[in-house]
């Protein structure tokens, strides 16, 4: 199977998250950029499916020229081709991004490379839109399965697993298909020195958007309120031993 996996250059959000003054984006002035955990897992699945079936794994993104860093990261772990739709990603909403992904799929198919599977992260780490995968599937007229953690090839179909309200769920979807990935089902690999060197030599296909963006239509982003925390001092030195024992018994750790 030939797989197209879509990633996004997003701010590193492992620490405190700040918003821009207009509350439209995560403020990345004091942090670096990365690929979200969902998309790192999608890249891993793309490489595994392509490798198991003798196919190819192509990575694409829409963003500035700096987003080549995220493409090279995916190339360094096993993707063999990369596509950059060079544009200001902040001006593109979910429908715009889906349109550009669909355009890449159609143009590559017309040129002789058809994608049996399109993979995306379940949602963007910075804006959390949860829409692009479904919109891509609609634009291409393909079946879609969302929020799965594992995907494997099975003849002319893919089998996907995920967690539902009542436990583990399994889907068998005919190809060509679209799937959105949640982290947790696979362990993303790390690039080797050899992989990094090979990634630097791959020529990235650069494209311009196929149409002007409609825009995100976003009112604003909101940060959840900080969770309150409290500290209880049990005592100092050996005088605190009794209180520690009482606490452990209360927690059921000691009897």
C-alpha positions in Angstrom: 0.0 0.0 0.0 1.1 3.5 -0.7 0.4 5.7 2.3 0.2 9.5 2.6 0.6 10.8 6.1 -0.2 14.4 7.0 1.6 16.3 9.8 1.6 19.8 11.1 4.3 22.1 12.6 3.0 23.0 16.0 4.4 24.7 19.1 5.9 22.6 21.8 3.3 22.5 24.5 4.8 20.3 27.2 5.2 23.3 29.5 2.9 26.3 30.2 0.7 27.2 27.2 0.3 30.8 26.2 -1.9 32.3 23.6 -1.3 35.2 21.2 -2.8 38.6 22.0 -5.8 37.9 19.6 -6.3 34.4 21.2 -6.2 32.8 17.7 -3.0 30.7 18.1 -0.7 29.3 20.7 2.2 31.7 21.3 5.4 30.0 20.2 7.8 32.8 20.8 9.4 31.1 23.8 9.1 27.5 22.8 10.3 25.4 19.9 8.2 23.6 17.3 7.5 19.9 16.9 5.1 17.3 15.5 2.2 16.3 17.7 2.2 12.9 19.4 -0.9 11.8 17.4 0.9 12.6 14.1 4.2 10.9 15.3 2.1 7.8 15.7 0.5 8.3 12.3 4.0 8.5 10.8 5.0 5.2 12.5 1.8 3.5 11.3 2.4 4.8 7.7 5.9 3.4 7.7 4.8 0.0 9.1 1.9 -0.4 6.6 4.1 0.6 3.7 6.9 -1.7 4.8 4.6 -4.7 5.3 3.1 -4.3 1.9 6.0 -3.2 -0.3 4.5 0.2 -0.7 5.7 3.8 0.0 5.2 6.3 2.8 4.9 9.9 1.8 4.7 12.7 4.3 3.1 16.1 3.6 2.4 19.3 5.5 0.9 22.8 4.9 3.0 25.6 6.4 5.9 27.9 6.1 9.3 26.9 4.7 10.3 26.1 8.3 7.9 23.2 8.3 10.5 21.3 6.2 12.0 20.5 9.6 9.0 18.4 10.5 9.1 16.7 7.0 12.7 15.9 7.5 12.0 14.3 10.9 9.5 12.0 9.2 11.9 11.2 6.4 14.6 10.4 9.0 12.5 7.6 10.5 11.4 5.9 7.2 9.2 8.0 5.0 10.6 8.1 1.5 9.1 11.3 0.0 7.8 14.6 1.2 5.4 17.4 0.1 5.3 20.9 1.4 2.3 23.1 0.5 4.0 26.4 1.3 1.6 28.9 2.9 0.8 30.7 6.1 -1.0 28.0 8.0 -2.7 30.4 10.4 -4.8 31.6 7.4 -6.0 28.1 6.6 -9.0 26.6 8.3 -9.9 22.8 8.4 -11.7 23.0 5.1 -8.8 24.7 3.4 -6.3 22.1 4.7 -8.5 19.3 3.7 -8.8 20.7 0.2 -5.1 20.9 -0.2 -4.5 17.4 1.0 -7.2 16.1 -1.4 -5.5 18.1 -4.2 -2.2 16.4 -3.5 -3.9 13.0 -3.6 -5.6 13.8 -6.9 -2.5 15.3 -8.5 -0.2 12.4 -7.5 -2.8 9.9 -8.7 -2.9 11.7 -12.1 0.9 11.5 -12.2 0.9 7.7 -11.5 1.1 7.5 -7.7 -2.2 6.5 -6.0 -2.6 6.5 -2.2 -4.4 3.5 -0.8 -4.4 5.1 2.7 -4.3 8.7 4.0 -3.4 9.1 7.6 -3.7 12.1 9.8 -3.5 12.9 13.5 -6.9 12.8 15.2 -6.7 16.5 15.9 -4.2 19.3 15.7 -2.1 19.8 18.9 -2.5 23.6 18.8 -6.0 24.2 17.6 -7.7 20.9 18.2 -10.1 21.2 15.2 -11.0 17.5 14.9 -12.3 18.1 11.4 -9.6 17.6 8.7 -9.7 13.8 8.4 -13.5 13.7 7.9 -13.3 16.6 5.4 -10.5 14.9 3.4 -12.6 11.7 3.2 -15.6 13.6 2.1 -13.6 15.5 -0.6 -12.2 12.2 -1.9 -15.3 10.1 -1.5 -13.6 7.6 0.7 -14.5 5.8 3.9 -13.0 7.1 7.1 -12.4 5.8 10.6 -11.5 8.3 13.4 -9.7 8.1 16.6 -8.0 4.7 16.1 -4.6 3.7 17.6 -3.6 0.8 15.3 -3.9 0.3 11.6 -2.7 -2.7 9.5 -3.2 -3.9 6.0 -5.4 -6.8 5.2 -5.6 -7.5 1.5 -7.6 -4.8 -0.2 -8.6 -3.4 3.2 -7.2 -2.0 6.4 -8.0 -3.2 9.9 -8.1 -0.5 12.5 -8.4 -0.7 16.3 -9.5 1.9 18.8 -11.1 2.3 22.2 -14.9 2.9 22.3 -17.3 3.6 25.1 -17.7 -0.2 25.8 -14.1 -1.3 25.2 -11.9 -2.2 22.2 -13.4 -1.7 18.8 -12.2 -3.1 15.5 -13.1 -1.8 12.0 -12.4 -3.3 8.6 -12.4 -0.6 6.0 -12.0 -1.1 2.2 -9.2 0.9 0.5 -8.7 3.6 -0.6 -9.5 4.9 2.9 -8.7 7.7 5.4 -7.9 7.2 9.1 -7.1 9.6 11.9 -4.8 8.4 14.6 -4.7 8.8 18.4 -1.4 8.3 20.2 -0.9 5.2 22.4 -1.2 2.3 20.0 2.3 2.3 18.6 5.7 3.5 19.7 7.2 6.1 17.3 10.7 5.2 16.3 13.7 7.6 16.7 15.8 8.6 13.7 19.2 7.1 13.4 22.3 9.1 12.3 22.0 7.3 8.9 18.3 8.1 8.7 19.0 11.8 9.4 21.7 11.9 6.7 19.4 10.3 4.2 16.6 12.7 5.0 18.8 15.7 4.2 19.3 14.4 0.7 15.6 13.9 -0.1 14.2 16.6 -2.4 11.0 18.0 -0.9 8.2 18.6 -3.4 7.1 22.2 -3.0 3.6 23.3 -4.0 1.5 26.5 -3.8 -2.1 26.3 -2.5 -4.7 25.2 -5.1 -7.0 28.0 -4.0 -7.2 31.0 -1.7 -8.1 30.0 1.9 -11.5 30.6 3.4 -10.0 30.9 6.8 -10.6 29.1 10.1 -13.7 31.0 11.2 -12.4 30.7 14.7 -13.7 33.1 17.3 -10.9 32.5 19.8 -9.0 29.8 21.7 -9.6 29.3 25.4 -7.2 27.9 28.0 -8.8 25.7 30.7 -8.5 27.2 34.2 -5.4 26.1 36.2 -6.1 23.2 38.5 -5.8 24.2 42.2 -3.2 22.5 44.2 -2.5 22.4 48.0 0.3 21.1 50.2 0.0 19.8 53.7 3.1 19.8 55.8 3.1 16.6 57.9 5.9 17.7 60.2 9.7 18.0 60.3 12.3 15.3 60.9 11.4 12.2 62.9 8.5 14.0 64.5 6.6 13.6 61.2 6.9 9.8 61.3 3.6 9.2 63.0 1.8 11.5 60.6 3.3 9.7 57.6 2.2 6.3 59.0 -1.3 7.6 59.5 -1.4 8.9 56.0 -0.2 5.6 54.5 -2.8 3.7 56.4 -5.5 6.1 55.2 -4.3 5.6 51.6 -4.3 1.8 52.1 -0.6 1.5 51.5 0.3 0.3 55.0 -1.7 -1.5 57.6 
